[in-house]
């Protein structure tokens, strides 16, 4: 979703057989979405420092 022109959430949908940069067609009113590479890095260092992740609003 979007609030104040900022992304507040994402929906991760497995796209078997697709690669980053391609487009996935859902059909009908659902439209399409770009295939993006998933971040492979961990956020453990941030969490272990005691950082807080703020609410989107």
N, CA and C atoms as a LAMMPS dump frame, in Angstrom:
ITEM: TIMESTEP
0
ITEM: NUMBER OF ATOMS
171
ITEM: BOX BOUNDS ff ff ff
-5.0000000000000000e+02 5.0000000000000000e+02
-5.0000000000000000e+02 5.0000000000000000e+02
-5.0000000000000000e+02 5.0000000000000000e+02
ITEM: ATOMS id mol type element x y z
1 1 1 N 0.806 -1.184 0
2 1 2 C 0 0 0
3 1 3 C 0.856 1.256 0
4 2 1 N 0.216 2.374 -0.211
5 2 2 C 0.907 3.661 -0.259
6 2 3 C 0.241 4.643 0.706
7 3 1 N 1.047 5.352 1.495
8 3 2 C 0.58 6.425 2.361
9 3 3 C 1.599 7.554 2.247
10 4 1 N 1.138 8.765 1.994
11 4 2 C 2.031 9.922 1.841
12 4 3 C 3.121 9.671 0.804
13 5 1 N 2.755 9.037 -0.299
14 5 2 C 3.662 8.732 -1.409
15 5 3 C 4.83 7.85 -0.982
16 6 1 N 4.631 7.038 0.057
17 6 2 C 5.664 6.112 0.52
18 6 3 C 5.08 4.706 0.577
19 7 1 N 5.891 3.717 0.243
20 7 2 C 5.449 2.332 0.295
21 7 3 C 5.306 1.894 1.741
22 8 1 N 4.167 1.294 2.092
23 8 2 C 3.949 0.834 3.461
24 8 3 C 3.972 -0.684 3.557
25 9 1 N 3.84 -1.372 2.437
26 9 2 C 3.823 -2.833 2.462
27 9 3 C 4.109 -3.367 1.067
28 10 1 N 4.542 -4.594 1.019
29 10 2 C 4.735 -5.277 -0.262
30 10 3 C 4.093 -6.644 -0.171
31 11 1 N 3.749 -7.18 -1.285
32 11 2 C 3.216 -8.538 -1.344
33 11 3 C 4.218 -9.368 -2.13
34 12 1 N 4.782 -10.379 -1.489
35 12 2 C 5.778 -11.231 -2.13
36 12 3 C 5.064 -12.445 -2.703
37 13 1 N 5.107 -12.567 -4.024
38 13 2 C 4.45 -13.673 -4.721
39 13 3 C 5.524 -14.45 -5.473
40 14 1 N 5.681 -15.747 -5.228
41 14 2 C 6.671 -16.532 -5.959
42 14 3 C 6.348 -16.54 -7.448
43 15 1 N 7.353 -16.27 -8.269
44 15 2 C 7.187 -16.268 -9.727
45 15 3 C 8.133 -17.317 -10.297
46 16 1 N 7.702 -18.561 -10.264
47 16 2 C 8.532 -19.682 -10.701
48 16 3 C 8.836 -19.542 -12.189
49 17 1 N 10.114 -19.644 -12.541
50 17 2 C 10.528 -19.585 -13.937
51 17 3 C 10.762 -18.181 -14.463
52 18 1 N 10.553 -17.151 -13.647
53 18 2 C 10.765 -15.766 -14.081
54 18 3 C 12.067 -15.243 -13.488
55 19 1 N 12.645 -14.236 -14.142
56 19 2 C 13.877 -13.623 -13.664
57 19 3 C 13.655 -12.134 -13.435
58 20 1 N 14.529 -11.529 -12.644
59 20 2 C 14.421 -10.094 -12.356
60 20 3 C 14.39 -9.303 -13.654
61 21 1 N 13.485 -8.331 -13.716
62 21 2 C 13.346 -7.501 -14.906
63 21 3 C 12.189 -7.916 -15.797
64 22 1 N 11.711 -9.141 -15.645
65 22 2 C 10.568 -9.603 -16.435
66 22 3 C 9.274 -9.12 -15.782
67 23 1 N 8.164 -9.341 -16.472
68 23 2 C 6.854 -8.93 -15.976
69 23 3 C 5.974 -10.153 -15.79
70 24 1 N 5.214 -10.17 -14.71
71 24 2 C 4.283 -11.259 -14.427
72 24 3 C 2.868 -10.749 -14.663
73 25 1 N 2.133 -11.395 -15.573
74 25 2 C 0.759 -11.013 -15.899
75 25 3 C -0.198 -11.825 -15.032
76 26 1 N -1.08 -11.132 -14.312
77 26 2 C -2.07 -11.805 -13.478
78 26 3 C -3.388 -11.993 -14.208
79 27 1 N -3.617 -11.234 -15.252
80 27 2 C -4.823 -11.367 -16.055
81 27 3 C -5.995 -10.564 -15.518
82 28 1 N -6.869 -10.162 -16.434
83 28 2 C -8.083 -9.445 -16.051
84 28 3 C -7.803 -8.147 -15.325
85 29 1 N -8.587 -7.874 -14.295
86 29 2 C -8.447 -6.632 -13.537
87 29 3 C -7.237 -6.631 -12.61
88 30 1 N -6.606 -7.784 -12.423
89 30 2 C -5.465 -7.867 -11.507
90 30 3 C -4.207 -7.233 -12.088
91 31 1 N -4.107 -7.155 -13.408
92 31 2 C -2.996 -6.456 -14.046
93 31 3 C -1.697 -7.228 -14.067
94 32 1 N -0.595 -6.508 -13.854
95 32 2 C 0.73 -7.102 -13.954
96 32 3 C 1.644 -6.514 -12.885
97 33 1 N 2.807 -7.133 -12.718
98 33 2 C 3.789 -6.634 -11.751
99 33 3 C 5.187 -6.946 -12.259
100 34 1 N 6.148 -6.064 -11.983
101 34 2 C 7.527 -6.348 -12.377
102 34 3 C 8.146 -7.371 -11.428
103 35 1 N 9.034 -8.181 -11.954
104 35 2 C 9.768 -9.152 -11.136
105 35 3 C 11.013 -8.44 -10.616
106 36 1 N 11.173 -8.431 -9.287
107 36 2 C 12.305 -7.752 -8.667
108 36 3 C 13.147 -8.75 -7.886
109 37 1 N 14.444 -8.482 -7.824
110 37 2 C 15.345 -9.334 -7.066
111 37 3 C 15.096 -9.125 -5.573
112 38 1 N 15.091 -10.213 -4.812
113 38 2 C 14.886 -10.141 -3.365
114 38 3 C 16.231 -9.918 -2.689
115 39 1 N 16.251 -9.029 -1.705
116 39 2 C 17.469 -8.737 -0.957
117 39 3 C 17.947 -9.999 -0.247
118 40 1 N 19.209 -10.344 -0.431
119 40 2 C 19.768 -11.562 0.174
120 40 3 C 20.466 -11.286 1.499
121 41 1 N 20.541 -10.024 1.912
122 41 2 C 21.256 -9.675 3.133
123 41 3 C 20.341 -9.773 4.351
124 42 1 N 20.945 -9.943 5.498
125 42 2 C 20.2 -10.088 6.743
126 42 3 C 20.107 -8.744 7.473
127 43 1 N 19.056 -8.571 8.258
128 43 2 C 18.908 -7.35 9.068
129 43 3 C 19.289 -7.628 10.523
130 44 1 N 19.954 -8.752 10.786
131 44 2 C 20.326 -9.127 12.154
132 44 3 C 21.164 -8.06 12.856
133 45 1 N 22.119 -7.453 12.151
134 45 2 C 22.982 -6.442 12.777
135 45 3 C 22.152 -5.255 13.255
136 46 1 N 21.177 -4.834 12.457
137 46 2 C 20.319 -3.712 12.841
138 46 3 C 19.486 -4.069 14.066
139 47 1 N 18.905 -5.246 14.066
140 47 2 C 18.048 -5.67 15.174
141 47 3 C 18.863 -5.865 16.449
142 48 1 N 20.06 -6.44 16.334
143 48 2 C 20.903 -6.675 17.504
144 48 3 C 21.391 -5.379 18.144
145 49 1 N 21.445 -4.283 17.382
146 49 2 C 21.821 -2.984 17.943
147 49 3 C 20.691 -2.378 18.755
148 50 1 N 19.533 -3.009 18.742
149 50 2 C 18.4 -2.493 19.499
150 50 3 C 17.606 -1.449 18.743
151 51 1 N 17.81 -1.39 17.429
152 51 2 C 17.088 -0.409 16.621
153 51 3 C 15.604 -0.729 16.557
154 52 1 N 14.806 0.306 16.446
155 52 2 C 13.362 0.131 16.312
156 52 3 C 12.973 0.411 14.875
157 53 1 N 12.079 -0.391 14.364
158 53 2 C 11.571 -0.175 13.021
159 53 3 C 10.279 0.617 13.168
160 54 1 N 10.245 1.872 12.683
161 54 2 C 9.077 2.722 12.906
162 54 3 C 7.856 2.271 12.116
163 55 1 N 6.688 2.616 12.623
164 55 2 C 5.446 2.351 11.904
165 55 3 C 5.421 3.223 10.65
166 56 1 N 4.745 2.782 9.606
167 56 2 C 4.76 3.533 8.346
168 56 3 C 3.998 4.854 8.397
169 57 1 N 3.136 5.052 9.381
170 57 2 C 2.358 6.301 9.424
171 57 3 C 2.819 7.142 10.601
